[in-house]
Amino acid sequence: MVKSALIAGAGVAGPTTAYWLAKHGWDVTVIERAGDLRLGGQNIDITDAARDIVEQMGIETAIKDKHTGEKGLMFVDTDNVSKAEFPTQSKGSLTREIEILRGDLVKIIVDATPESVSYRFDTTIKALDHKEDGVGVTFDDDTTEEFDIVIAADGMNSRTRPMILGEGDYTDYLGVWSSYFTVPRIEADNDWWRWYTSPSGVIAFLRPDNKGTMRASVNFQTDDNDPPHMTLEDKKDRLRARLSGAGWECDRLAKALDDVEDIFLGPLHQIKADSWSHGRSVLVGDAAYCPTPYTGMGTTIAIIGSYILANELATHDDHAAVFAAYEEKFRAFAKQAQKLPPGVPDAAYANSMFKVKLVNSGAALAASTPVQSVLSLFGGGDEEKSNDFDLPQYETARSA
Ligand SMILES: Cc1cc2nc3c(=O)[nH]c(=O)nc-3n(C[C@H](O)[C@H](O)[C@H](O)COP(=O)(O)OP(=O)(O)OC[C@H]3O[C@@H](n4cnc5c(N)ncnc54)[C@H](O)[C@@H]3O)c2cc1C
């Protein structure tokens, strides 16, 4: 009998899980809270075994074709003078071989999902009824339906998570807010990821994209880890307050906010839960094990986790055994992916010119030839070395 799955969230994890389940003949529905796919965000990396998975999905070339052309990472001062440079191939560069805008990736995965997958927008789950033989779902419009399996792929701030795991604190606040938004490109811009550390406590980025615009990110430390719902205007006001007097291109970014229509802004939490499932419902991606952008691993572990979960579901009938296998095979790697480099994020932020100089000279030292050679010896930043996850192989995946 055909099995049915409801997936909440059309980001990276939701459509990847949908892809594999539908390939195995499941009847899959993906719901998304937003009115359309959310295609915002900056460059993200696809590393480790996630590269093998996108290859198996036949989307590797499409992904490579959308490379943003970013040349590497450059630390700059307030006058845009380079203080340290990490070209793409250097040790410590945060620009990897496979770099793609998050929105381009989401679109590619959604387009690759079989036509049988149905996407419903402006839809969320209001309540779940965990039964022995299925899950009763009440949607926000009060209609109800029943599915064999419900999968929460609704991101770091998942509202489906407490309906599955129960109310509890699954968040580990990093003390930092991040924001992403898109601004017009100007003639003086270049194809480097420019990283500016302000003595006012702000870290701001400008990164090239493949659409003739620039991707901005503004980051700052604050104790406020639970803000009330913010409208677009609230987000702009909070960002303008932080950008004021911060130096570099911050006045330009503040002005550009006037015309920005979508902003991702909020506190960064790592998600840590003792279990990822209850009954016939389960979590995947950021909803289960968000590592935050500070690790560069969010998309990678979302793709690997989705692949394992979906292929276990396609291989075994007993959902309890499936969820146990998903955790057994993947929990250790997801946990390791959450490890932050020493001093991150605190060491990167500055509250004085002295600290700014310290950050920039530390970056210059790391970028210097002798340090690069030592890092090479130890394999620092080496993609091959970090590719240490033994991806489970499924007969079902090969035949899908
Ligand atoms: C707009 C946006 C921009 C981002 N930009 C970056 C970036 O620049 N760099 C970076 O490293 N990471 C970024 N991320 C996070 C990154 O996408 C994830 O860490 C990673 O790809 C894992 O993906 P995910 O599918 O688990 O979660 P996400 O990509 O966050 O996707 C979750 C999806 O669920 C939807 N959703 C939320 N609540 C509900 C609900 N109740 N019901 C149904 N759907 C819901 C969201 O709208 C979203 O489409 C961004 C996320 C978003 C949503």
The ligand as a Gaussian input file, in Angstrom:
#p B3LYP/6-31G(d) Opt

LIG

0 1
 C       15.144000      33.042000       4.417000
 C       16.306000      32.229000       4.921000
 C       17.612000      32.663000       4.691000
 C       18.699000      31.924000       5.159000
 N       19.958000      32.368000       4.871000
 C       21.026000      31.653000       5.290000
 C       22.357000      32.095000       4.980000
 O       22.553000      33.113000       4.343000
 N       23.407000      31.356000       5.428000
 C       23.211000      30.197000       6.146000
 O       24.187000      29.538000       6.530000
 N       21.971000      29.756000       6.451000
 C       20.874000      30.449000       6.047000
 N       19.613000      30.005000       6.337000
 C       19.477000      28.728000       7.069000
 C       19.760000      27.519000       6.162000
 O       18.862000      27.528000       5.070000
 C       19.603000      26.242000       6.964000
 O       20.533000      26.269000       8.038000
 C       19.903000      24.932000       6.242000
 O       19.852000      25.035000       4.863000
 C       18.946000      23.842000       6.723000
 O       17.719000      23.980000       6.043000
 P       16.305000      23.622000       6.639000
 O       15.486000      23.213000       5.474000
 O       16.392000      22.704000       7.782000
 O       15.759000      25.014000       7.238000
 P       15.383000      26.354000       6.461000
 O       16.219000      26.555000       5.264000
 O       15.359000      27.423000       7.484000
 O       13.880000      26.073000       5.915000
 C       12.753000      25.994000       6.755000
 C       11.516000      26.304000       5.928000
 O       10.370000      26.072000       6.741000
 C        9.477000      27.164000       6.595000
 N        8.663000      27.234000       7.811000
 C        8.960000      27.859000       8.976000
 N        7.994000      27.625000       9.874000
 C        7.067000      26.851000       9.262000
 C        5.839000      26.258000       9.688000
 N        5.374000      26.428000      10.926000
 N        5.142000      25.490000       8.801000
 C        5.608000      25.315000       7.524000
 N        6.772000      25.847000       7.069000
 C        7.491000      26.602000       7.945000
 C       10.381000      28.347000       6.378000
 O        9.684000      29.430000       5.761000
 C       11.445000      27.760000       5.460000
 O       11.050000      27.796000       4.122000
 C       18.485000      30.724000       5.909000
 C       17.174000      30.278000       6.154000
 C       16.086000      31.011000       5.674000
 C       14.666000      30.516000       5.940000

